[in-house]
Amino acid sequence: MADSDDPSRLNATEARGAATPGVVRYVLIASLVLVILGMIGAYLVNQ
């Protein structure tokens, strides 16, 4: 953790409060899959 003498010096993990290993990657992949499924669904409905 950061020194009590200089509280403005934090590394990224300390500033966030915890590590987030790969969470962004999985959220982006899930969002992309949902968008693709939505586009396919919209195409099928409008045929």
Buried (B, 14 or more C-beta within 10 A) or exposed (E): EEEEEEEEEEEEEEEEEEEEEEEEEEEEEEEEEEEEEEEEEEEEEEE
